[in-house]
Amino acid sequence: MIMRSSKQRPIGLVAIDREMGRQHADALASYDEAAALAEGVAASLKSTGRLLLLGMGGSHAVGRAVEPLYRALGVDAVALPLSEQLGQPLPIVGKTILITSQSGESAEVLRWFKETNGGTPETFGLTLEANSFLAKAVPSLIGAGGSEKAFAATRSLTISFALHLAILSALGGDPAAALAALEAPETPETEGALQALADVSALVTSGRLLQGLAEAIALGLTELSRLPCFSLEGGQLRHGPMEMLGPSIGLVLFRAADPTAGLVAAMAASAAEAGSPVVVFDASGEPPLAGVTTIPFKPAAGMAAIFAILPVAQAFMIAFADVRVEHAGTPVRSTKITRSE
């Protein structure tokens, strides 16, 4: 492991700290302010019954995380990277389209609207920037507090989930548990997880119903630590990739109080037997698993579990990077807004 030599907190992480410090308040404000348009999106979904979620990077991870929540309310929801939709498109007629872009200005967003002649009448946006191309192109849910300035997505993820919560509430979902998780954040320690993963050379994140959350954290871990950190849905991890497991490959699992909790537990046991250090962000309410490091939360599922786990997992990914990378949080090959394909 490469240890960061400077004792001063890198300016990139200071910027992320600033974003994270306001994310709960901004998410609650975003939920309230989105209510009117969320009703319009919900009306579209009730009419079409089909949702195509398009985005890139963290925005796509958000789409992956909310797919099962929309499906549970009777909506045929599919999340695709916007780049994939551009190259091998699914039909868009007869579907509600929700395009998510923090900046509203990414290259893929601009090209999609050009190639579809402005989208469809059932196209909506989700962004943090009210003056962006996306917000001007279609009716858009706007996150509170303006654009995220720090490199790795933290506050923007939480706000995006809050905007989806407004739509899910308008569809008939109960937001009470999710809002409670935003209003009273949990703060379990992650030091044990950091110690368990101190000597790994790569990380894999995985979940079942929380797979989208796992993908969001893998992206942040990669961006900040500059180590190979990728995500595999639990079943996909079973089908061959377990060959890579061992002491140098850490596994970070996400478990909620839902019917897939047992599958996540089984994966944790198998990975520990293979010699990999295993960390579980666990909102299942079940007893801690033997042989792994557990970061416990109150029992929660769905969006409530996402809101409980996300900020703690964000703090973990930042701390993981901070001891490995000089100037963590300052990109060397990327930009906040990706303007090229």
C-alpha positions in Angstrom: 0.0 0.0 0.0 1.3 3.5 -0.9 0.9 5.8 2.0 0.1 9.5 1.5 3.1 11.5 2.8 1.4 14.9 3.3 -0.4 15.5 6.6 -2.4 18.3 5.1 -5.8 17.2 3.7 -5.7 17.4 -0.1 -7.7 20.2 -1.6 -9.7 17.7 -3.7 -10.9 16.0 -0.6 -11.7 19.3 1.2 -14.0 20.1 -1.8 -15.7 16.7 -1.4 -16.0 17.3 2.4 -17.8 20.5 1.6 -20.3 18.8 -0.8 -21.0 16.0 1.7 -21.5 18.4 4.5 -24.6 19.8 2.8 -25.9 16.8 1.0 -28.6 15.8 3.5 -30.2 19.3 3.7 -30.0 19.7 -0.1 -31.6 16.3 -0.6 -34.5 17.1 1.6 -35.0 20.4 -0.1 -34.7 18.7 -3.5 -37.5 16.3 -2.5 -39.8 19.0 -1.5 -39.1 21.3 -4.5 -39.6 18.4 -7.0 -43.1 17.6 -5.9 -45.0 19.3 -8.7 -42.9 18.0 -11.6 -42.7 14.6 -10.0 -46.4 14.4 -10.3 -46.1 15.0 -14.0 -43.4 12.3 -14.4 -45.6 9.9 -12.4 -48.5 10.7 -14.7 -46.4 9.9 -17.7 -45.3 6.6 -16.1 -48.8 5.6 -15.3 -49.7 6.2 -18.9 -46.7 4.4 -20.5 -46.0 1.8 -17.9 -42.4 1.8 -19.1 -39.3 3.7 -18.0 -35.9 4.1 -19.7 -33.3 5.6 -17.4 -30.3 7.0 -19.2 -27.1 8.5 -17.8 -23.3 8.2 -17.6 -21.0 7.4 -14.6 -22.6 8.1 -11.3 -25.8 9.1 -13.0 -26.1 5.6 -14.6 -25.4 4.0 -11.2 -28.3 6.0 -9.8 -30.5 4.6 -12.5 -29.3 1.1 -11.7 -30.1 1.6 -8.1 -33.7 2.8 -8.6 -34.6 0.2 -11.3 -35.9 -2.3 -8.8 -37.8 0.4 -6.9 -39.8 1.4 -10.0 -40.4 -2.2 -10.9 -41.8 -2.8 -7.4 -44.4 -0.2 -8.2 -45.4 -1.8 -11.5 -43.2 0.1 -13.9 -41.2 -1.8 -16.5 -37.9 0.1 -15.8 -34.6 -0.4 -17.5 -31.4 1.6 -16.9 -28.8 1.9 -19.7 -25.6 3.9 -20.1 -26.4 6.8 -22.4 -23.4 5.8 -24.6 -24.9 2.3 -25.0 -28.3 3.8 -26.0 -26.5 5.9 -28.6 -24.6 2.9 -30.1 -27.2 0.2 -29.8 -30.5 1.9 -29.0 -33.6 0.5 -27.4 -36.8 1.8 -28.9 -38.0 5.0 -27.2 -41.5 5.4 -28.5 -44.1 4.6 -25.9 -41.8 4.9 -23.0 -41.1 7.6 -20.4 -37.5 8.7 -20.8 -35.6 10.0 -17.8 -32.1 11.4 -18.6 -29.9 12.1 -15.6 -26.8 14.4 -15.9 -25.4 16.3 -13.0 -24.1 19.1 -15.2 -26.8 18.7 -17.9 -23.9 19.3 -20.4 -22.1 16.0 -21.0 -21.2 15.0 -24.6 -23.6 12.1 -24.7 -26.6 14.2 -23.5 -26.0 16.7 -26.3 -25.6 14.1 -29.0 -28.7 12.1 -27.8 -30.9 15.1 -28.2 -29.4 15.9 -31.6 -29.9 12.4 -32.9 -33.5 12.1 -31.5 -34.5 15.6 -32.7 -35.1 16.8 -29.2 -36.3 13.6 -27.6 -39.9 12.6 -27.2 -43.0 14.2 -25.5 -42.4 11.8 -22.6 -38.8 12.8 -22.0 -37.7 14.4 -18.7 -34.4 15.5 -17.2 -32.8 15.2 -13.8 -29.9 17.6 -13.1 -28.3 19.9 -10.6 -27.9 22.7 -13.0 -31.0 24.8 -13.8 -29.3 26.7 -16.6 -27.9 23.6 -18.3 -28.7 22.4 -21.8 -30.7 19.5 -20.4 -32.8 21.7 -18.1 -33.7 23.9 -21.1 -34.4 21.0 -23.5 -37.0 19.2 -21.5 -39.0 19.5 -18.2 -36.4 18.7 -15.6 -36.3 18.0 -11.9 -33.6 20.3 -10.5 -31.5 19.4 -7.4 -31.2 22.0 -4.7 -27.9 23.9 -4.1 -26.6 24.1 -7.6 -23.8 22.1 -9.4 -21.5 19.8 -7.5 -17.9 21.2 -7.7 -15.8 18.4 -6.3 -14.6 15.6 -8.7 -16.1 12.4 -7.3 -19.9 12.3 -7.1 -21.2 12.4 -3.5 -23.8 15.1 -2.9 -25.1 14.8 -6.5 -25.8 11.1 -5.9 -27.8 11.8 -2.7 -29.8 14.6 -4.4 -30.5 12.4 -7.5 -31.9 9.7 -5.2 -34.1 12.3 -3.5 -35.5 13.5 -6.8 -36.3 9.9 -7.7 -37.9 9.5 -4.2 -40.3 12.4 -5.2 -41.3 10.5 -8.3 -41.7 7.2 -6.5 -43.8 9.0 -3.8 -46.0 10.4 -6.6 -46.4 6.9 -7.9 -47.8 5.8 -4.5 -44.6 4.7 -2.7 -44.3 5.5 1.0 -41.4 7.9 1.5 -41.4 8.0 5.3 -38.6 5.6 6.0 -36.3 7.1 3.4 -37.0 10.7 4.6 -36.3 9.6 8.2 -32.9 8.2 7.0 -32.1 11.6 5.5 -33.2 13.5 8.6 -31.3 11.4 11.1 -28.2 10.0 9.4 -26.4 7.0 11.0 -22.7 7.2 11.6 -21.2 3.7 12.2 -17.4 3.5 12.3 -15.5 2.3 9.2 -12.0 2.0 10.7 -12.3 -1.7 10.9 -13.1 -1.9 7.2 -10.2 0.2 6.3 -7.9 -2.0 8.3 -9.3 -5.1 6.8 -8.6 -3.8 3.3 -5.3 -2.2 4.1 -3.2 -4.5 1.9 -5.5 -5.2 -1.1 -4.4 -4.2 -4.6 -7.9 -4.2 -6.1 -11.5 -4.0 -4.8 -14.8 -5.5 -6.0 -18.1 -4.2 -4.8 -21.3 -6.3 -5.1 -24.9 -6.5 -4.1 -28.3 -7.8 -5.1 -31.1 -5.4 -4.8 -28.5 -2.8 -3.8 -26.3 -3.5 -6.8 -26.7 0.1 -8.1 -25.4 1.4 -4.9 -22.4 -1.0 -5.2 -21.7 0.4 -8.6 -21.8 4.0 -7.5 -19.3 3.3 -4.7 -17.0 1.3 -7.0 -16.9 4.3 -9.4 -15.9 6.6 -6.5 -13.3 4.2 -5.2 -11.7 4.0 -8.6 -11.8 7.7 -9.2 -10.2 8.6 -5.8 -7.9 5.7 -5.1 -6.8 5.1 -8.7 -6.8 1.4 -8.0 -8.8 -1.2 -10.0 -12.2 -1.1 -8.3 -15.2 -2.5 -10.1 -18.6 -3.9 -9.4 -20.3 -7.2 -10.2 -23.9 -8.1 -9.3 -23.9 -11.0 -6.9 -25.0 -13.7 -9.3 -22.6 -12.5 -11.9 -19.8 -12.7 -9.4 -20.7 -16.4 -8.7 -20.4 -17.3 -12.4 -16.6 -17.4 -12.9 -15.1 -14.2 -11.5 -14.7 -15.8 -8.0 -11.5 -17.2 -9.5 -9.8 -13.9 -8.8 -10.6 -13.9 -5.1 -7.7 -14.1 -2.6 -5.8 -12.0 -0.1 -5.0 -9.2 -2.5 -8.6 -8.7 -3.7 -11.0 -7.1 -1.3 -14.8 -7.6 -1.5 -17.2 -4.9 -0.4 -20.8 -6.1 -0.1 -24.1 -4.2 0.4 -27.0 -6.0 2.2 -30.5 -4.7 3.1 -33.5 -6.1 4.8 -34.9 -7.6 1.7 -35.4 -11.1 0.2 -31.9 -11.1 -1.3 -30.1 -10.7 2.1 -29.4 -14.4 2.4 -27.7 -14.5 -1.0 -25.4 -11.6 0.0 -24.5 -13.5 3.2 -23.7 -16.6 1.2 -21.3 -14.6 -1.0 -19.6 -13.1 2.0 -18.9 -16.6 3.4 -17.6 -17.9 0.1 -15.3 -14.9 -0.5 -14.0 -15.2 3.1 -13.3 -18.9 2.5 -11.4 -17.9 -0.6 -9.1 -15.7 1.5 -10.4 -12.3 0.4 -10.9 -9.7 3.1 -14.7 -9.0 3.1 -16.5 -5.9 4.3 -20.3 -5.8 4.5 -22.4 -2.6 4.7 -25.3 -4.3 6.4 -28.8 -2.9 6.8 -30.4 -6.4 6.9 -31.0 -6.5 10.7 -29.4 -9.9 10.7 -26.6 -10.8 13.1 -23.0 -10.0 11.9 -21.5 -12.6 9.6 -18.6 -14.7 10.8 -15.2 -14.0 9.3 -16.0 -10.6 7.7 -16.0 -7.0 8.8 -19.5 -5.7 9.3 -20.6 -2.0 9.2 -24.0 -2.2 10.8 -27.1 -0.1 10.2 -30.7 -0.2 11.4 -32.9 -2.6 9.4 -33.9 -0.9 6.1 -34.7 -1.7 2.5 -35.0 0.1 -0.7 -34.4 3.9 -0.7 -34.2 4.0 3.1 -31.3 1.6 2.9 -29.6 3.6 0.2 -29.9 6.8 2.1 -28.6 5.2 5.3 -25.6 3.4 3.7 -24.6 5.9 1.0 -22.9 8.7 3.1 -21.1 6.2 5.2 -19.8 4.3 2.2 -18.8 7.7 0.7 -16.8 8.5 3.8 -15.2 5.0 3.6 -14.2 5.4 -0.1 -12.6 8.8 0.7 -10.6 7.5 3.6 -9.6 4.4 1.6 -8.1 6.7 -1.1 -6.6 9.3 1.3 -3.9 6.9 2.6 -3.0 5.6 -0.9 -2.9 8.7 -3.1 -1.1 12.0 -3.0 -3.6 14.7 -3.7 -6.6 12.4 -3.6 -9.6 14.0 -5.1 -7.8 15.9 -7.8 -8.2 14.1 -11.1 -5.2 13.6 -13.4 -6.9 12.1 -16.5 -10.5 13.2 -16.1 -12.7 16.3 -15.7 -15.9 16.9 -13.7 -17.9 17.4 -16.9 -17.0 15.0 -19.7 -17.3 16.9 -22.9 -15.8 14.3 -25.3 -16.8 10.7 -26.2 
